[in-house]
Amino acid sequence: MALSFIKRVFTFGPPPVEEPAPDVVKPKDSAEIQQELEPASRQEDLPVSPVDPVAPAEIETAGGPAADLPAENVEPEAVEAPPQGEAEEEAAALVPAAEPPSEIEVVPLSLLEAEAAADEAETTPAEATAVPAEPVLPKGFATAPEQPETVAVVPPPALNWFQRLRAGLARTSSQLTGQITALFTKRKLDEETLEELEDLLIQADLGVETAMRITGALSSERYGNDVSGDDVSRIMSAEITKVLTPVAKPLQLDLNHKPHVILVVGVNGTGKTTTIGKLAAKLSGAGLKVMLAAGDTFRAAAIEQLKIWADRTNSEFIGTKLGADAAGLAYDAYEQARARKSDVLIIDTAGRLQNRTELMAELEKIVRVLGKLDPDAPHTVLQTLDATTGQNAMQQVEIFRNVAGVNGLIMTKLDGTARGGILVAIAAKHKLPVYFIGVGEGVDDLEPFEAQDFAHAIAGLTH
Ligand SMILES: Nc1nc2c(ncn2[C@@H]2O[C@H](COP(=O)(O)OP(=O)(O)OP(=O)(O)O)[C@@H](O)[C@H]2O)c(=O)[nH]1
């Protein structure tokens, strides 16, 4: 039974907002400020425990005369409730007003303390005055709380995957839609504008076949009439969707023949190892038993990188010594995966340029060796394509397909400055399934490929 495998990853809730440490005094709200400014006679029943995090900071941190005097000595002052508003505004409202207070006035606490100190100086001999009067701070200043307030840093909301796809394809779409708009301002659709549009579409790496589809559809719908840039974007998105829909397929896993072998190939740096980690996370997250094999025996870093991904995704790992034969590693990995009843074996390979014949020969050997163990293996040969490379990806597919029998694609780095148009040309020419797209370096940044989403993003249409 073939198991269609699509697992959409759900982003988790917004990042946790940093709570201020328990002993940090949180910003005051108007009720608390109101309490602080209540006439002294009611000060006694205020929570003044030094450990009470909600105790008004001013009482805990003033350390001025008002704090040291027994409540009855502090002249009660009728004060107006501070104006409503943010904590900052409340704090700002406590700054001493320049003009004499009206009948009811918000009197700055530091002024209260100063007045209390002045009263005390009159009634108490100088030598007994233990605490120096706190200076009255000028406008624009306020007494800093003992504990610096921690301001919760709320990171910007993470972009969802489609927003990252749109951002990644923004260069392609904005260039294309900008040129199209410029081309179609106040012009009727004629042969000349159709040819110019075709050139623009080919320059966007969409390929001749798709460019002609789009101009053909536009011509049959709007020839001889005014055409807007939006008309063209709409028709372009519809035609690109028609090209991509047949290749937007789920990765089929045939779990009757365990292990299902996925060989991952591609040019250096296209995201093979990272994508293997993302796939392993989805598969093991779905309860399947996964083994990762470090077929990139050229680079110690690559072996280590895959080991880390195996650990992170609860997958089993098999590697070999640096420089060992990659085909031999693949053979051992298959034997191990079968013995350990792994559901899926994913084999990483060294990055290689399609023009390196000796490296391409190594890839052929890996495929041959696996075929000796299971005539259908490798069941899936995935090629990673870096969306930032543009036209060269077409040549990569042609060569890797001939050498390793590529039967599925994953386009990575679509969150970067992608030139995603080439995927449309590859789909039109090779009709190879595109299983996933990479939209970031994180373990969850792998999304099932959706034809219309991709077409909308390229055409600059909202989701
Ligand atoms: N922004 C972004 N970066 C990615 C994506 N996929 C992979 N990368 C990054 O691309 C770089 C290369 O990724 P690897 O997984 O090492 O590529 P590789 O094909 O295994 O490279 P070699 O081992 O040199 O062949 C790393 O920094 C990855 O984090 C993606 O979808 N988006």
PDBQT file of the ligand as one rigid body, heavy atoms in Angstrom, charges set to zero:
ROOT
HETATM    1  N1  LIG A 501      17.560  30.464   3.743  1.00  0.00    +0.000 N 
HETATM    2  C1  LIG A 501      17.651  29.134   3.532  1.00  0.00    +0.000 A 
HETATM    3  N2  LIG A 501      18.838  28.495   3.722  1.00  0.00    +0.000 NA
HETATM    4  C2  LIG A 501      18.859  27.154   3.478  1.00  0.00    +0.000 A 
HETATM    5  C3  LIG A 501      17.718  26.428   3.061  1.00  0.00    +0.000 A 
HETATM    6  N3  LIG A 501      18.094  25.124   2.918  1.00  0.00    +0.000 NA
HETATM    7  C4  LIG A 501      19.411  25.056   3.233  1.00  0.00    +0.000 A 
HETATM    8  N4  LIG A 501      19.874  26.279   3.576  1.00  0.00    +0.000 N 
HETATM    9  C5  LIG A 501      21.226  26.642   3.968  1.00  0.00    +0.000 C 
HETATM   10  O1  LIG A 501      22.089  26.422   2.869  1.00  0.00    +0.000 OA
HETATM   11  C6  LIG A 501      23.405  26.087   3.343  1.00  0.00    +0.000 C 
HETATM   12  C7  LIG A 501      23.851  24.780   2.695  1.00  0.00    +0.000 C 
HETATM   13  O2  LIG A 501      22.988  23.763   3.190  1.00  0.00    +0.000 OA
HETATM   14  P1  LIG A 501      23.499  22.236   3.231  1.00  0.00    +0.000 P 
HETATM   15  O3  LIG A 501      22.386  21.421   3.709  1.00  0.00    +0.000 OA
HETATM   16  O4  LIG A 501      24.792  22.155   3.949  1.00  0.00    +0.000 OA
HETATM   17  O5  LIG A 501      23.770  21.992   1.678  1.00  0.00    +0.000 OA
HETATM   18  P2  LIG A 501      24.450  20.699   1.023  1.00  0.00    +0.000 P 
HETATM   19  O6  LIG A 501      23.827  20.547  -0.322  1.00  0.00    +0.000 OA
HETATM   20  O7  LIG A 501      24.355  19.551   1.938  1.00  0.00    +0.000 OA
HETATM   21  O8  LIG A 501      25.943  21.205   0.906  1.00  0.00    +0.000 OA
HETATM   22  P3  LIG A 501      27.217  20.306   0.585  1.00  0.00    +0.000 P 
HETATM   23  O9  LIG A 501      27.367  19.384   1.733  1.00  0.00    +0.000 OA
HETATM   24  O10 LIG A 501      28.303  21.318   0.456  1.00  0.00    +0.000 OA
HETATM   25  O11 LIG A 501      26.923  19.609  -0.683  1.00  0.00    +0.000 OA
HETATM   26  C8  LIG A 501      23.280  25.963   4.858  1.00  0.00    +0.000 C 
HETATM   27  O12 LIG A 501      23.699  27.166   5.447  1.00  0.00    +0.000 OA
HETATM   28  C9  LIG A 501      21.774  25.786   5.080  1.00  0.00    +0.000 C 
HETATM   29  O13 LIG A 501      21.360  26.287   6.353  1.00  0.00    +0.000 OA
HETATM   30  C10 LIG A 501      16.486  27.179   2.867  1.00  0.00    +0.000 A 
HETATM   31  O14 LIG A 501      15.432  26.655   2.474  1.00  0.00    +0.000 OA
HETATM   32  N5  LIG A 501      16.505  28.511   3.113  1.00  0.00    +0.000 N 
ENDROOT
TORSDOF 0
